[in-house]
Amino acid sequence: MTRSLLVRGMLVGIVAGLLVFFSARWLGEPQVDRAIAFETAADQARGEAQDPEVFSRHVQKTVGLLTAVVFYGAALGGIFGLVFAYSYGRIGPVRPRSLAAFLAGLGFIAITFVPSLKYPANPPSVGNPETIGVRTVAFFLMISISMISMILSLKVSRYSMRRFGGWNGVLLATGFFLALVVASMRLLPAINEVPAGFPADVLWHFRLASWAIQLILWASIGLLFGWLTERDERWANAVA
C-alpha cells in the first residue's frame, strides 16, 4: 500500500507542478523580468558587460521552468505520500482527506512560510554571489530547524491535549513551536543584500508571488491527494 501512495503522491505532484507553472508564469515571471531589467541597467551604467546566457530568457521561463516545477512537484508529492502512509492511523481517527489537508498545511508552514520569514525569496540581482554558500547553508538550516520544531510541537500537542484538554493543548504546542523558531531566527545570521535603488514594489510583489505559488503547490497536493485516497475504498479498508 505504501508503494501505491508513493506513486499517487508523485502523480498528484506532477499535476500540482503544472498548476504552479501557470501560476509562476502569471505571478512570478513579470517580477523576474523587471528585476533582470534593473540588473541590466545597473551593469550598463557601470560600463560592465553582461555575462553570456547559457539558456535564453525565453527558454528559462518556458521549458526550463516547466521542467523544474514538474520534477520538484513529483519529488515533493512522493515524499508527501510516504509521510501520509506513516501518519495514517497515528494521528487519531482522521479521514484521509482531512489528514492530507492537515499534513499539507503543516508542510507549508514548516518548510515554506516560516523559513521565508527569516530568509525571504529574492529575485535576480538581489544577493551577493560571493555569499551564496553562506546563504544556502543558512536557508536550509532554517528549514531543518523549522521542521524539527514542528515535529517536536506535534509530540508536545499529543501530551498536552491529554493533560490539559484540546484547546489548551493546541495553544501550548503552538507557543512551543513559535518559541523554538523565533529563538532560532535570532541566532541565525541576518542577510540583507538588496542593492541600493532596487524597486521596492518589485521585491514585495516577487515575495508575495513566491508565497502564493508555494501555497498553490501545497494546497494542490494536499487536497487532490486526500480526495483520491478517500475515494480509494480498497486502500482505506485495508488500512482500517
N, C-alpha and C positions, 0 to 999 in steps of 0.2 A: 504493500500500500504506500510505503514511503516513496518508492520509485515513481508511482503514478502521480503523487503530489509534487514531486520534483519536476516531472515533465509538465504537469499542469501549470506550475508556477512559471516555468520558462516560457511556455506559450502565452500565458497571461502577460508576462513581462514584455514579450515582443509586441503585443497589442498596445500595451502602455507606452512602449518606446515609440510607436508610430504616432500616438496622441501627443507625446512630448515633442516629436519632430515638428508637427504642425504648430504646436504652441510656441516652440522656440523660434520658428520662422516668423511668427506674428509678434511675439512679445520681446524676444531677446535680440534677434539679429539686427533690427534697426538701431538698437543702442550700441551694438558692436561696431556697426558701420560708422556711427558718429564718433566713437572712441578712436577708431583707426584714422578717421579724417583728422582728428585733433593731433594724433601722433605724427601723421604725415606732415601737417602744417608746422609742427614744432621742429621736426627734422629739417625741413626746408628753411626755416628761419635761422637755424644754427649752421646751415650750409652742409649738413651731413647727408650722405647718400643712404637711401633705404636698403635694408637687407633684401636680397632677392627672395621671391616667394617660391617655396618648394611646391606648393599647390596654390592655384589661383583662388581668389576670394569666392568665385562662383562655385568651385568645387568644394571649398570648405563649408559653405552654408547649404549645400545640396547633398551630394553623395557622401561627403565626409561626415556631415552632421547626422545624416540618416544612419550610416553605418555605426557611428559611435553610440547613438542613443538606443538603437535596436540591440546591440550586443550588451550594452550596460543594462538595459531593461531585462533581457533574458537572464543575465547573471543574477541580478537582484531578485527577479521573480523566482529563480531556482532556489536561492537562499531562503526566500520567504516561504516557499513550500516546505523546506526542511524544518524551519523554525515552527511552522504551523503543525507539522507532523509531531514534533516534540511536545508542543504546548497543548495539543488537543487532549482533553481529559485531565490535565494537570492544573487548569485554572477554573475549576468548578464546572457545573453543568451548563456550559455555554454552547449555543448552537454555532455551527461553522461560520455562518455569515457574520454573526456578532464577534466571534473570535478573530476572524480575518480583519474586520474593521478595527478592532482593538489593537491588534498587532501592527497594522499599518499606521495607526495614529501614534503608537509608541515609537515606531521606526522613524517617522517623520520628525518627531520631537527630538529624539536622541541622536540621530545620525545627520539630520539636516538643519533643523531650526536652531537648536542650542549651540552647536559649533559655529554656525554662521553669525551668531550674536557677538562672538569673540573675534572671529576671522571671516568677515563677510566676503561674498563673491565680488571680484573686481573685473572690470572689462579690460581689453587690451590697452596698453600704455600706462596702466597703473601697476606699480611694483618695480622694484629694482632687480634686474637679472642676477646681480651678484648675491642676493639674499634668497634666491628661490629654494635652496636647500633647507635653510632655516625655516622659511615659511611653510614648506611642505611638511617637515617634521612636526612643527608646532600645530599645524592644522589636523594632521592625523592623530596626534597625541590628544588633542581636544576631543576628537570623535571617540577615541578609545575611552577617555575618562567619562564622557557623557554616556556611553553605552554601559560601562561598568556601574556607573551611578544609577542608571535606570534599572539594571538587574538587581542591584542591592536594594533599591527602593521597592521593587516588587516583593522581595523577600520580607522587607520591613512591613509592607502593607498586609501581607498574609498574617503575620503575627499580631500586628496592632489591631486589625479588624476583629480578630478573635477576642482580643483582650479589651478593646475599648469601643467596639461597635463599628459598623460600616463607615459611617460619615467621618467619625473621628479618626479611624484608621487611614482613610484616604488622605485626610488633611495632614496627618503625621508623616505619611510616606512622601507626599508632595513636598512638605517642608524639608524632609531629609534630602530629597533629590536636589532641591534648589540650593540647599546649604553646600552640598558637595560641588555642584557645578560652579556656583558663584566663587567659592574658595579657590577652585582650580583656575578660573578665569583671572583672578587677581594674581595668582602665582606665575601663570604663563606670560611670556613677554608680549608686550603690545607692539603691533606692527601697523604703522601708518605711512604709506609711501605714495600717497596721492600727489601727483605733480602740481605745482602752482599753476593756476589758471584753468585746471581741468573743469569742465562744466559740471556743476553740482547736480543739475537735473538729470544728466546722462548717468552719473554714478547712482543716483537714487532710483531711477527707473530700471537700471540694469539689475540692481539688487532686488527690487520688487519682482521683476520678471524671473529672477533666479528662484525666489521663494515660490512664486506661482507655478513655475514649471515643475519643481520638486513636489509640490502639493498635488499637482495633476498626476505625476508618476505614482506616488504612494497611494493616492485615493483610487486610481485606476486598478492597481494591483490588488489592493485590499478588497474593494467592492466586487470586482469581477471574479477574483479567486474565491471569495466567500459564496457568491451566487452559484458558481459552477459546482463547488464542493457540496453545498446544501442540496443541490439537485441530484447529486450522485448518491442515491439511496443505498446502493450496494456497499459503497465505502463507509457511509455513516453507520449502517447496520453492522458491518464487520468490526468497526472500532468499538461500537457500543457493546 
